[in-house]
Amino acid sequence: MPQMNADDWPTQIFWVILTFTILLVLMWSFALPRVRRVLDNRRAKIADDVGKAEAFKAEAEAALKAYQAALAEARAKAQTMLNDMQARLDQEATAQRAKLDAELSAKAANAEARIRKARADAMASLREVASEAAREATRRLIGVDPDRAAVDAAVKSALESKA
């Protein structure tokens, strides 16, 4: 094998060094600047994207703060509306309650008046019936027709003592 022949080593080393030097110069002058430009472009694009992302983040945070402020304002407005509605409903309920209380009081007073009248009528009717029954009982028992005024007075006295 020619690579193992020690006589050929100096020429092989010369050609390796020459080839390496030419490749190094070519890489240094053509390939590395292109790679550097690509890396610089990439760094610039990444920095630009990071800047845009930070701007979008700041914009999103501002939008979030505006949303939260609008939400807080809407909640406060809703609470105010709720409180106003509750106060209005309370006033309406109070007015309705007062109206119903007045109606019920009027109906109760009317019912009490009717009851008093019915009681008075019943008492008058009871006096009349009691007087008539007492006169009839007296006539049948003793055979005497008692005086109407005397019987009415006796029945009135008896009923008042029971009441």
C-alpha positions in Angstrom: 0.0 0.0 0.0 1.4 3.3 -1.0 0.2 5.1 2.1 2.3 2.8 4.3 5.5 3.4 2.3 7.6 5.8 4.4 9.3 7.2 1.2 6.0 8.7 0.0 5.1 10.4 3.3 6.8 13.7 2.7 4.9 14.2 -0.6 1.7 13.0 1.0 2.1 15.4 3.9 2.9 18.3 1.4 -0.3 17.6 -0.5 -2.4 17.2 2.7 -1.1 20.6 3.9 -1.6 22.2 0.5 -5.1 20.8 0.1 -6.0 21.8 3.7 -4.6 25.3 3.2 -6.6 25.8 -0.1 -9.8 24.5 1.5 -9.2 26.7 4.6 -8.7 29.8 2.4 -11.8 28.9 0.3 -13.9 28.3 3.4 -12.6 31.4 5.1 -13.2 33.6 2.0 -16.4 32.2 0.6 -18.3 29.8 2.9 -17.8 31.3 6.3 -18.9 34.9 5.3 -22.1 33.3 3.9 -22.7 31.4 7.0 -22.0 34.5 9.1 -24.5 36.5 7.0 -27.1 33.8 7.4 -26.4 33.7 11.2 -26.5 37.5 11.4 -29.8 37.6 9.4 -31.2 34.9 11.7 -30.1 36.8 14.8 -31.7 40.0 13.4 -34.9 38.1 12.5 -35.0 36.6 15.9 -34.4 39.9 17.6 -37.1 41.5 15.4 -39.5 38.7 16.2 -38.8 39.0 19.9 -39.4 42.8 19.6 -42.7 42.2 17.8 -43.6 39.6 20.4 -42.9 42.0 23.2 -45.0 44.7 21.4 -47.8 42.2 21.0 -47.5 41.2 24.6 -47.7 44.8 25.8 -50.6 45.4 23.5 -52.3 42.2 24.8 -51.7 43.4 28.4 -53.2 46.8 27.6 -56.2 45.1 26.0 -56.5 42.9 29.0 -56.4 45.9 31.4 -59.0 47.7 29.2 -61.2 44.6 29.3 -60.8 44.2 33.0 -61.7 47.9 33.5 -64.7 47.6 31.2 -65.7 44.5 33.0 -65.4 46.2 36.4 -67.4 49.2 35.1 -70.1 46.9 33.7 -70.3 45.0 37.0 -70.5 48.3 38.9 -73.3 49.5 36.5 -75.1 46.2 36.8 -74.9 46.4 40.6 -76.2 50.0 40.5 -79.0 48.9 38.2 -79.8 46.0 40.5 -79.8 48.3 43.6 -82.1 50.8 41.8 -84.4 48.0 40.7 -84.5 46.5 44.2 -85.3 50.0 45.7 -88.0 50.5 43.1 -89.5 47.1 43.7 -89.3 47.7 47.5 -91.2 51.0 47.0 -93.8 49.3 44.8 -94.2 46.4 47.3 -94.6 48.9 50.1 -97.2 50.8 48.1 -99.0 47.6 47.2 -98.8 46.5 50.9 -100.2 49.8 52.1 -103.0 49.6 49.4 -103.8 46.0 50.4 -103.7 46.9 54.1 -106.2 49.8 53.5 -108.4 47.5 51.4 -108.3 44.8 54.1 -108.9 47.4 56.8 -111.9 48.7 54.9 -113.2 45.2 54.3 -112.6 44.3 58.0 -114.5 47.4 59.1 -117.3 46.7 56.7 -117.4 43.0 57.9 -117.4 44.1 61.5 -120.2 46.6 60.8 -122.2 43.8 59.1 -121.5 41.5 62.0 -122.6 44.1 64.5 -125.8 44.8 62.4 -126.4 41.0 62.1 -125.9 40.6 65.8 -128.1 43.5 66.6 -130.7 42.1 64.3 -130.3 38.7 65.8 -130.6 40.1 69.3 -133.7 42.1 68.3 -135.1 39.0 66.7 -134.1 36.9 69.7 -135.8 39.4 72.1 -138.9 39.3 70.0 -138.9 35.5 69.8 -138.1 35.3 73.5 -140.8 37.7 74.4 -143.3 35.9 72.2 -142.3 32.5 73.7 -142.5 33.9 77.2 -146.0 35.4 76.6 -147.1 32.1 75.0 -145.6 30.0 77.8 -147.2 32.2 80.5 -150.6 32.1 78.7 -150.5 28.3 78.5 -149.1 27.7 81.9 -151.3 30.0 84.0 -153.9 31.0 81.4 -153.3 34.7 81.7 -152.3 36.9 78.8 -149.4 39.0 80.2 -148.7 42.6 79.3 -146.4 42.9 76.3 -144.3 45.7 77.8 -143.7 43.7 81.1 -142.7 40.6 79.2 -140.3 42.7 76.9 -138.7 44.3 80.0 -138.3 40.9 81.7 -136.7 39.3 78.6 -134.4 42.4 78.1 -133.3 42.1 81.7 -132.6 38.4 81.4 -130.6 38.8 78.2 -128.5 41.6 79.5 -127.7 39.7 82.6 -126.4 36.8 80.3 -124.4 39.0 78.1 
